Amino acid sequence: MNESDIWIKYKSTKDEKAKNELKKEIILRYIKLVKIISGRLYNYYGSNIEYDDLVSYGIIGLIDAIEKYDYSKNIKFETYASVRIRGAIIDEIRNLDWIPRSIRQKSKLIKDAYAKLENKLGREPNTNELAEELGKSEDEILKLLEETNIYNVVSLEEELNDNFKIQIEDTSSDVNPEESLIRKDIIESLKKALDVLNERERLIINLYYYEGLTYKEIGKILNISESRISQIHSRSILKIKTKLENFR
């Protein structure tokens, strides 16, 4: 049974038992997608959460996608499901609230200093300037960036996933003009925030998040050390987060 046929049959079937059997068939067909998305997220959530837990959260998202998907709209199920799966995982991680308050405070400290210097200098500040502003050494700033990276990544993931949801759900006829304008404004803000990255930073972000490569693998491609890739990644996330704060 091809994809179009299975959706027509699933949506038109009234018998609950038959419908559940079809749902199981769809779940089995797309369970690999859940595992791929869970694996990519696990790459940067690290030891803070179990991979199997991410898969469990992702399956909840897949079931939600199956129940809400409208095959008559011009959206591939895989695209729609990817957003729902990723969103379900991120929502559960957000609910766990495992990031210490001290990390959140450090992240705010750096973002505020970065924004202040950027406004004062008319350009992005370098690590040495951040160090002087905060009365710390350059090594301490690099350590702070590394420590707060996971929090910035998680909060950015939430922003990006909300953006993806907006774009997918914007196909709905239920969205009123005012809501549509707000959604477009959010999407435009995210695009502008990503534009602050230079070519190398954008490449690293792309390879890390969309291609699922590790720092080590990216380092080999760009002929840069793994630690340097980590530093560029941390700084890129800081730049995006600071820019998003400015748009609010």
Secondary structure, 3 states (H helix, E strand, C coil): CCHHHHHHHHHHCCCHHHHHHHHHHHHHHHHHHHHHHHHHHHHHHHHHCCHHHHHHHHHHHHHHHHHHCCCCCCCCHHHHHHHHHHHHHHHHHHHHCCCCHHHHHHHHHHHHHHHHHHHHHCCCCCHHHHHHHHCCCHHHHHHHHHHHHHHHHHHHHHHHHHHHHHHHHCCCCCCCHHHHHHHHHHHHHHHHHHCCCCHHHHHHHHHHHHCCCCHHHHHHHHCCCHHHHHHHHHHHHHHHHHHHHHHC
